[in-house]
Amino acid sequence: MNLNKKVICKDGFEMSVQANRMAYCHPRVTGAESYASVEIGYPNPPEEILARYAEMGPEMDSSGIFPWVPAHVVTTICAKHGGVVEGELPAGIPYLRATA
């Protein structure tokens, strides 16, 4: 099973966004046509929008794993950080591609 390449946004923000049978996502299958929620890992720097999805609760550090993050939240985070410069998102998640 291949993992998606880390997403890097225009302002330098980075995060891993995964969806497969081993990830915290919906549907929890590999190769779905579209995902309603995904697993985000290790945002750098920490992203406040993700706090409510923290694996250990919102009071925990915002630099770990974030299960079942809705697809629209991923879209919002990418737009907030200027769009995606490189990396991959799971199928069916619309996002802004950064322009030069």
C-alpha positions in Angstrom: 0.0 0.0 0.0 1.4 3.4 -1.1 1.0 6.4 1.1 0.2 9.9 -0.3 3.2 12.2 -0.4 3.2 14.9 2.3 1.2 18.1 1.3 3.2 21.3 1.3 1.4 24.6 1.0 2.5 27.9 -0.4 3.3 29.4 3.0 5.4 26.3 4.0 2.7 24.6 6.0 3.0 20.8 5.8 0.8 17.8 6.7 0.3 14.2 5.8 -3.2 13.4 4.5 -4.0 9.7 4.2 -7.1 7.5 3.4 -6.9 3.8 3.0 -8.0 0.6 4.8 -5.5 1.2 7.6 -6.2 4.9 8.1 -8.8 6.7 10.2 -11.0 7.7 7.3 -14.4 7.1 5.7 -14.9 4.9 3.8 -12.1 2.9 5.4 -11.0 1.2 2.2 -8.0 1.6 -0.1 -8.7 3.2 -3.5 -12.2 4.7 -2.9 -13.4 7.1 -5.6 -14.0 9.7 -2.9 -13.5 10.1 0.9 -15.8 12.0 3.3 -13.1 12.1 6.0 -9.4 11.4 6.1 -6.5 11.0 8.6 -4.2 14.0 9.0 -0.8 13.5 10.6 1.9 15.8 12.0 0.9 19.2 10.7 3.9 21.6 10.8 3.4 24.1 12.3 0.4 23.0 14.4 -2.9 24.0 12.8 -5.6 25.3 15.2 -8.5 24.2 12.9 -7.5 20.6 13.7 -7.7 20.9 17.5 -11.2 19.4 17.7 -10.1 16.4 15.8 -7.0 15.5 17.9 -6.7 11.8 18.6 -6.4 12.4 22.3 -8.8 15.3 22.5 -8.7 19.0 21.8 -6.6 19.7 25.0 -3.7 17.7 23.6 -0.8 18.9 21.5 -1.9 19.7 17.9 1.1 18.1 16.2 0.1 14.4 16.2 -2.6 12.4 14.5 -6.1 13.7 13.6 -8.6 10.9 12.7 -11.7 11.3 10.6 -11.2 14.9 9.6 -14.0 15.9 7.2 -12.9 16.5 3.6 -14.2 20.1 3.6 -11.9 20.9 6.6 -8.9 19.7 4.5 -10.0 22.0 1.7 -10.2 24.9 4.1 -6.8 24.2 5.6 -5.2 24.1 2.1 -6.8 27.4 1.1 -5.9 29.1 4.4 -2.2 28.3 3.7 -2.2 29.6 0.2 -2.9 26.4 -1.7 -1.0 23.2 -2.4 2.5 23.5 -3.9 3.3 19.8 -3.8 2.1 16.5 -2.4 -1.1 14.4 -2.7 -4.5 14.4 -1.3 -6.9 11.4 -1.3 -9.4 11.1 -4.0 -12.4 13.4 -4.1 -11.0 16.2 -1.9 -11.2 19.5 -3.8 -8.3 21.8 -3.1 -6.6 25.0 -4.3 -3.4 24.5 -6.3 -1.0 27.3 -5.5 0.1 29.5 -8.3 3.5 31.2 -8.7 
